[in-house]
Amino acid sequence: MGRNDAAPRPGWQAADTEDVLCCECKVPGTVRHRLDPFAVVQCPVCELVYVSPRLTGEALQRLYDEPEYFEAGGVYGKQRRFDPAMVLQRTWSAGRLGALAAMRPPPARLLEIGSGYGLFLKAAAEAGYLVSGVELSRTGVAHATDVLGLEVFCGQLADAPLGGPTDPKAEIICFWDTLEHVPDPLEFLRQVRLRLAPDGVFALSVPYISSVPAKVLGRRWWTLKPEQHIWHFTPDTLRLVAARAGLVVTDVVRSPIRRANAARLDSLVAVGRMLPNG
């Protein structure tokens, strides 16, 4: 369990935060780690781990609009020819596109949520998919649209187009390292289902708090990042939230030697589909 003597996180004050409940059970969590002004808590009912207090929506928007947000992360920022992080990004993209092609080959309609600077979307378009994206960061959207020529909606998923007779729903929806960031993962996955074709598939990557690094390092786990990673899943809690949203996870990859998850010791890749009566 965490201690109460953590130093305040630089740049954020209590006024930038808000308290939230478990998205599944609507109850407050029990504190696991304090990283003032944040706390990492666990739902006493379903065991989902999340951050409360966490940054307000306004504070999060400021964070994501900073160019340094993507630049510091490396793998989702602007492409640099000899950057080792870009080698990983291209490896993940190739592995993930290969897995998706086995289920829904091009030219399927592919929607990426949390598309960042558009690097995966660009790779998917080059592979023959009909692509579009949704991204909250204005900086990321500007690069994806103005530099890469992609179609990306700027804003929350709930405000993005649903698809209809003249704009069919997506046959593939993917969200790489996105679910841990969203305000409400249950509502987010319900929105995914609304945009997914009946025979479509979804795919995601997410850090998981039952990984060996997370267990060993505790509050020093490098992926804890309470400013931005506000939900922490295990394979079981991921399946639970997905099922509540009318989706079923059909496969989970945790091995760091698989191309889709290369070198990632504390992250998983999952794929799934719509529950018929969800």
C-alpha positions as CSV (number, residue, x, y, z in Angstrom):
1,M,0.0,0.0,0.0
2,G,1.1,3.6,-0.6
3,R,2.3,6.0,2.0
4,N,1.0,9.5,2.8
5,D,4.3,11.2,2.6
6,A,4.7,11.5,-1.2
7,A,5.9,14.9,-2.4
8,P,3.4,17.0,-4.4
9,R,3.6,16.4,-8.2
10,P,5.3,19.3,-9.9
11,G,3.0,21.8,-11.5
12,W,-0.3,20.6,-10.2
13,Q,-2.3,21.8,-7.2
14,A,-5.4,20.5,-5.4
15,A,-7.4,23.1,-7.3
16,D,-6.6,21.3,-10.5
17,T,-8.1,18.1,-9.3
18,E,-11.5,16.4,-8.7
19,D,-12.8,13.4,-6.9
20,V,-14.4,10.6,-8.9
21,L,-16.1,7.2,-8.2
22,C,-15.5,3.8,-9.8
23,C,-17.1,3.9,-13.3
24,E,-18.5,0.4,-12.7
25,C,-19.8,0.4,-9.2
26,K,-20.2,4.1,-8.4
27,V,-18.5,3.8,-5.1
28,P,-15.3,5.5,-3.8
29,G,-12.1,3.6,-3.8
30,T,-9.6,2.6,-1.1
31,V,-6.2,4.3,-1.3
32,R,-3.3,2.3,-2.6
33,H,-0.8,5.0,-3.3
34,R,-0.7,8.7,-2.5
35,L,1.1,10.9,-5.0
36,D,-0.2,14.3,-3.9
37,P,-2.3,16.0,-5.1
38,F,-3.4,12.7,-6.6
39,A,-4.2,9.3,-5.1
40,V,-4.3,5.8,-6.8
41,V,-7.3,4.0,-5.4
42,Q,-9.0,0.6,-5.8
43,C,-12.7,-0.1,-6.0
44,P,-13.7,-2.4,-3.0
45,V,-16.3,-4.1,-5.1
46,C,-14.9,-4.9,-8.6
47,E,-11.2,-4.2,-7.8
48,L,-10.8,-1.7,-10.7
49,V,-7.9,0.7,-9.9
50,Y,-8.1,4.3,-10.8
51,V,-7.0,7.8,-9.8
52,S,-9.0,10.0,-7.4
53,P,-8.4,12.9,-6.9
54,R,-7.4,13.3,-10.6
55,L,-7.0,16.2,-13.0
56,T,-10.1,18.1,-14.0
57,G,-11.1,18.0,-17.7
58,E,-9.9,21.5,-18.2
59,A,-6.5,20.7,-16.7
60,L,-6.2,17.5,-18.8
61,Q,-6.9,19.5,-22.0
62,R,-4.0,21.9,-21.1
63,L,-1.8,18.9,-20.6
64,Y,-2.6,17.3,-23.9
65,D,-2.4,20.5,-25.9
66,E,1.3,20.9,-24.9
67,P,3.6,19.8,-27.8
68,E,5.9,18.4,-25.2
69,Y,3.3,15.8,-24.2
70,F,3.8,13.8,-27.3
71,E,7.5,14.8,-27.8
72,A,8.4,13.5,-24.4
73,G,6.7,10.2,-25.0
74,G,8.7,9.5,-28.2
75,V,6.7,6.7,-29.7
76,Y,3.6,8.7,-30.6
77,G,5.3,12.0,-31.4
78,K,6.7,13.4,-34.6
79,Q,8.7,10.9,-36.6
80,R,12.5,11.2,-36.3
81,R,14.4,9.0,-38.8
82,F,17.0,7.5,-36.4
83,D,15.0,7.7,-33.1
84,P,15.0,4.2,-31.4
85,A,11.5,5.0,-30.2
86,M,10.4,5.1,-33.8
87,V,11.8,1.7,-34.4
88,L,9.5,0.4,-31.6
89,Q,6.5,2.4,-33.0
90,R,7.0,0.9,-36.4
91,T,7.4,-2.6,-34.9
92,W,4.2,-2.3,-33.0
93,S,2.3,-0.9,-36.0
94,A,3.5,-3.7,-38.2
95,G,2.6,-6.4,-35.7
96,R,-0.8,-4.9,-34.9
97,L,-1.7,-4.3,-38.6
98,G,-0.7,-7.9,-39.3
99,A,-3.0,-9.2,-36.6
100,L,-5.8,-7.0,-37.8
101,A,-5.4,-8.0,-41.4
102,A,-5.9,-11.7,-40.5
103,M,-9.3,-10.7,-39.1
104,R,-10.4,-7.8,-41.3
105,P,-8.1,-7.3,-44.3
106,P,-7.9,-4.1,-46.3
107,P,-9.8,-2.1,-47.5
108,A,-11.8,-2.3,-44.3
109,R,-12.8,0.9,-42.6
110,L,-10.5,1.5,-39.7
111,L,-11.1,4.1,-36.9
112,E,-8.3,4.9,-34.5
113,I,-9.3,6.7,-31.2
114,G,-6.5,8.6,-29.6
115,S,-4.6,8.8,-32.9
116,G,-1.9,11.2,-31.6
117,Y,0.2,12.6,-34.4
118,G,-1.3,10.0,-36.8
119,L,1.7,7.6,-37.2
120,F,-0.4,4.4,-36.9
121,L,-3.2,5.8,-39.0
122,K,-0.6,6.7,-41.8
123,A,0.8,3.1,-41.6
124,A,-2.8,1.7,-41.8
125,A,-3.6,3.9,-44.8
126,E,-0.4,2.8,-46.6
127,A,-1.5,-0.8,-45.9
128,G,-4.7,-0.2,-47.8
129,Y,-7.2,0.6,-45.0
130,L,-9.8,3.4,-45.2
131,V,-8.8,5.3,-42.1
132,S,-10.1,8.1,-39.9
133,G,-9.2,9.2,-36.4
134,V,-10.3,10.9,-33.2
135,E,-7.9,12.8,-31.1
136,L,-8.3,15.2,-28.2
137,S,-4.9,17.0,-28.6
138,R,-5.2,20.0,-30.9
139,T,-1.4,19.7,-31.5
140,G,-1.7,16.1,-32.5
141,V,-4.6,16.7,-34.8
142,A,-2.9,19.6,-36.5
143,H,0.1,17.4,-37.4
144,A,-2.1,14.5,-38.5
145,T,-4.3,16.6,-40.8
146,D,-1.9,19.3,-42.0
147,V,1.3,17.3,-42.4
148,L,0.1,13.7,-43.0
149,G,-3.2,14.6,-44.8
150,L,-5.3,12.3,-42.6
151,E,-9.0,12.7,-41.6
152,V,-9.0,13.2,-37.8
153,F,-11.8,14.6,-35.6
154,C,-10.6,16.8,-32.8
155,G,-12.5,16.3,-29.5
156,Q,-14.0,13.6,-27.3
157,L,-15.2,10.3,-28.8
158,A,-18.8,11.0,-27.7
159,D,-18.8,14.1,-30.0
160,A,-17.4,12.4,-33.0
161,P,-19.6,11.2,-35.9
162,L,-21.4,8.0,-35.4
163,G,-21.6,6.7,-38.9
164,G,-24.7,5.9,-40.9
165,P,-26.0,4.9,-44.3
166,T,-23.7,7.3,-46.2
167,D,-20.8,6.9,-43.7
168,P,-20.7,3.2,-42.7
169,K,-19.6,2.2,-39.2
170,A,-16.0,1.1,-38.7
171,E,-15.1,-2.6,-39.3
172,I,-12.0,-2.1,-37.1
173,I,-11.8,0.3,-34.1
174,C,-8.4,0.5,-32.3
175,F,-7.2,2.6,-29.4
176,W,-3.6,2.1,-28.5
177,D,-2.6,3.4,-25.0
178,T,-5.8,5.4,-24.8
179,L,-8.2,3.6,-22.5
180,E,-6.2,4.5,-19.4
181,H,-6.6,8.2,-20.2
182,V,-10.3,8.5,-20.8
183,P,-12.6,10.1,-18.2
184,D,-15.0,7.1,-18.1
185,P,-13.8,3.8,-19.7
186,L,-17.2,2.2,-19.4
187,E,-18.9,5.1,-21.3
188,F,-16.0,5.2,-23.7
189,L,-16.4,1.5,-24.6
190,R,-20.1,2.0,-25.1
191,Q,-19.3,4.7,-27.6
192,V,-16.9,2.3,-29.3
193,R,-19.7,-0.2,-29.6
194,L,-22.0,2.4,-31.2
195,R,-19.4,3.0,-33.9
196,L,-18.5,-0.6,-34.6
197,A,-20.0,-2.6,-37.4
198,P,-21.9,-5.7,-36.3
199,D,-19.2,-8.0,-37.6
200,G,-16.4,-5.6,-36.7
201,V,-13.4,-6.0,-34.3
202,F,-11.8,-3.7,-31.8
203,A,-8.2,-3.8,-30.6
204,L,-6.4,-1.9,-27.9
205,S,-3.2,-1.7,-25.9
206,V,-3.1,-0.7,-22.2
207,P,-0.7,-0.9,-19.3
208,Y,-1.8,-3.4,-16.7
209,I,-1.4,-3.1,-13.0
210,S,-1.0,-6.8,-12.4
211,S,2.2,-6.9,-14.5
212,V,5.4,-7.9,-12.8
213,P,6.9,-4.4,-12.9
214,A,3.8,-2.9,-11.4
215,K,3.8,-5.4,-8.6
216,V,7.5,-5.1,-7.8
217,L,7.8,-1.3,-8.1
218,G,4.5,-0.3,-6.4
219,R,4.2,3.5,-6.3
220,R,7.5,3.7,-8.2
221,W,6.1,2.0,-11.2
222,W,7.2,4.1,-14.2
223,T,3.8,3.8,-15.9
224,L,1.7,5.0,-12.8
225,K,1.7,8.6,-14.1
226,P,-1.4,9.8,-12.2
227,E,-1.7,13.0,-14.2
228,Q,-2.6,11.1,-17.4
229,H,-3.0,7.4,-16.6
230,I,-6.3,7.6,-14.6
231,W,-7.5,4.0,-14.9
232,H,-5.4,0.9,-14.3
233,F,-6.6,-2.5,-15.6
234,T,-5.9,-6.1,-15.1
235,P,-7.0,-8.6,-17.8
236,D,-9.9,-9.5,-15.6
237,T,-11.1,-5.9,-14.9
238,L,-10.6,-5.1,-18.6
239,R,-12.9,-8.0,-19.6
240,L,-15.4,-6.9,-16.9
241,V,-15.7,-3.3,-18.1
242,A,-15.8,-4.4,-21.8
243,A,-18.6,-6.9,-21.1
244,R,-20.6,-4.2,-19.3
245,A,-20.3,-2.1,-22.4
246,G,-21.6,-4.9,-24.7
247,L,-18.1,-6.1,-25.9
248,V,-16.2,-9.2,-25.4
249,V,-12.4,-9.5,-25.2
250,T,-11.5,-12.6,-27.2
251,D,-7.7,-12.6,-27.0
252,V,-5.0,-10.9,-24.8
253,V,-1.3,-10.7,-25.6
254,R,1.1,-10.0,-22.8
255,S,4.3,-11.4,-24.2
256,P,7.0,-8.7,-24.8
257,I,8.4,-10.8,-27.7
258,R,5.3,-10.6,-29.8
259,R,5.7,-7.8,-32.4
260,A,2.4,-6.2,-31.5
261,N,3.7,-5.7,-27.9
262,A,7.4,-5.7,-28.5
263,A,9.6,-4.9,-25.5
264,R,6.6,-4.0,-23.3
265,L,6.9,-5.7,-19.9
266,D,3.9,-4.0,-18.3
267,S,1.5,-3.6,-21.2
268,L,-1.0,-5.9,-23.0
269,V,-2.7,-5.9,-26.4
270,A,-6.3,-7.2,-26.5
271,V,-8.7,-7.8,-29.3
272,G,-12.5,-8.4,-29.2
273,R,-15.8,-8.0,-30.8
274,M,-19.4,-6.9,-30.1
275,L,-21.6,-9.0,-27.9
276,P,-24.7,-9.9,-30.0
277,N,-27.1,-8.7,-27.3
278,G,-24.9,-6.3,-25.4
